[in-house]
């Protein structure tokens, strides 16, 4: 890339970082210089990683404004205990778990990912960012949900673009302790999917609290974003999660 293009790209990324910081502030999230720098480094890691396809774009501006910023919107959910532990299920490239671990350094975040190539990237990112509050767990949600030390051990479970609500809830609910929260990050949400999710929630010990529409400033890319918030109200029955593959093959309330 010639110097002029490098300079133009650097300016675009710097502008995107400022837009991210400004939007976060509008949401009530104050980012300090160290956090902004870590988010920028994480963006570089996502854009530059060549050993696996961990994100669908290499455009740093797009990663910042459509993926990293999207992850921070989880903090808009009210009455969530962010001070202890969270698990990001199907973490992929670390979204939303890594941005949350940067912005909430007191929060212990576990990244659960089944694909080995993506797990290698997550380990690489954790080392490069020196995030001591981050754990990478290679495995499937159906297995983790039955393991002592993980089952009903987390205050928060997040899932971004993972599955339909009934499937997502069966993955998440067994990992969250009663009194905790499940945050399902969605784009466009059909009424049928929401209704099926609510029906499934009755079997899993969780209850819908709200569907939160995420609003962005006019200068940012405009996409539909919903945060579907469920509260864990009682212990998940021991038969859940079912064995690997059943949640998708035979979703609850389908």
GITASUL-V374795 format. One record per pair of residues at least 24 apart in sequence whose C-alpha atoms are under 8 Angstrom apart, sorted by the first residue. I is the first residue (numbers start at 1). J is the second residue. D is the distance in whole Angstrom. If there is no record, write none. Layout:
BEGIN
i:j:d
I:J:D
I:J:D
END
This chain:
BEGIN
i:j:d
12:61:7
13:60:6
13:61:5
16:61:6
16:64:7
16:65:7
17:64:7
19:65:8
19:220:8
20:64:7
20:65:6
20:69:6
23:216:7
23:217:7
24:69:8
24:72:7
27:73:8
27:76:7
29:75:8
31:103:7
35:102:6
35:103:6
38:102:7
38:129:7
39:68:8
39:99:7
39:102:7
40:64:8
41:129:8
42:125:7
42:129:7
43:68:8
45:125:7
46:93:7
49:121:8
51:117:7
52:117:6
52:118:7
52:121:8
53:118:8
54:92:6
54:93:5
54:118:6
54:121:8
55:92:8
55:93:6
65:220:7
65:221:7
66:221:7
67:95:7
68:95:7
68:96:7
68:99:6
70:96:8
71:95:6
71:96:4
71:97:8
71:99:6
71:100:7
72:96:7
72:99:7
72:100:7
73:214:7
74:183:7
74:185:8
74:227:7
77:212:8
77:227:8
77:229:7
80:156:8
80:180:8
80:181:7
81:155:6
81:156:7
81:180:7
82:107:6
82:155:8
82:156:7
83:107:5
84:108:6
84:155:7
85:109:6
85:110:8
85:154:5
85:155:6
85:156:7
86:110:6
86:154:5
86:155:6
86:156:5
86:157:6
86:158:8
87:111:6
87:112:7
87:154:7
87:156:6
87:157:5
87:158:6
88:112:6
88:157:6
88:158:5
88:159:6
89:113:7
89:141:7
89:157:7
89:158:6
89:159:5
89:171:8
89:172:7
90:114:7
90:141:8
90:159:7
90:160:8
90:162:7
91:159:7
91:160:8
92:118:6
92:119:8
93:118:6
93:121:7
93:122:7
94:122:7
95:160:7
96:158:7
96:159:8
96:160:7
97:158:8
98:134:8
101:131:8
101:133:7
101:134:7
102:131:8
105:133:7
106:133:7
107:133:7
108:133:5
108:134:6
108:135:8
109:133:6
109:134:5
109:135:6
110:134:6
110:135:5
110:136:6
110:137:7
111:135:6
111:136:5
111:137:6
112:136:6
112:137:5
112:138:6
112:139:6
112:140:7
112:141:7
113:137:6
113:138:5
113:139:6
113:140:7
114:138:6
114:139:5
114:140:5
115:139:8
140:244:8
141:171:5
141:172:7
142:171:6
142:241:5
142:242:7
142:243:6
142:244:6
143:243:8
143:244:8
144:175:8
145:171:7
145:172:8
145:174:5
145:175:5
145:240:8
145:241:6
146:174:8
146:241:7
150:175:6
151:175:5
151:176:7
151:177:8
152:176:4
152:177:4
152:178:7
152:235:8
153:177:5
154:180:7
155:179:7
155:180:4
155:181:6
156:180:6
156:181:5
156:182:6
156:183:7
157:181:6
157:182:5
157:183:6
158:182:6
158:183:5
158:184:6
158:185:8
159:183:7
159:184:5
159:185:6
160:184:6
160:185:5
160:186:7
161:185:6
161:186:6
161:187:8
164:193:7
164:197:8
165:193:6
165:194:7
165:196:7
165:197:5
166:193:8
166:196:6
166:197:5
166:198:8
166:200:5
166:201:7
166:247:8
166:251:6
166:252:6
166:253:7
167:247:5
167:248:6
167:251:6
167:252:7
169:197:7
169:200:8
169:201:7
169:204:8
170:204:7
170:240:7
170:241:6
170:247:7
171:241:7
171:247:8
173:204:6
173:205:7
173:206:7
173:232:7
173:236:7
174:204:8
174:235:8
174:236:6
174:240:7
174:241:7
176:232:7
177:232:7
177:235:7
178:232:5
178:233:5
178:234:5
178:235:6
179:231:7
179:232:5
179:233:6
179:234:8
180:231:6
180:232:5
180:233:8
181:229:7
181:230:6
181:231:5
181:232:6
182:229:6
182:230:5
182:231:6
182:232:7
183:227:6
183:228:6
183:229:5
183:230:7
184:227:6
184:228:5
184:229:6
185:225:7
185:226:6
185:227:5
185:228:6
186:225:6
186:226:5
186:227:6
186:228:7
187:223:8
187:224:5
187:225:4
187:226:6
188:224:6
188:225:7
188:226:7
189:226:7
196:252:8
196:253:6
196:254:7
197:253:8
199:252:8
199:253:6
200:252:5
200:253:5
203:236:8
203:237:8
204:235:8
204:236:5
204:237:7
204:240:7
205:232:6
205:233:6
205:234:5
205:235:6
205:236:5
205:237:8
206:230:6
206:231:5
206:232:4
206:233:5
206:234:7
207:231:5
207:232:6
207:233:7
END
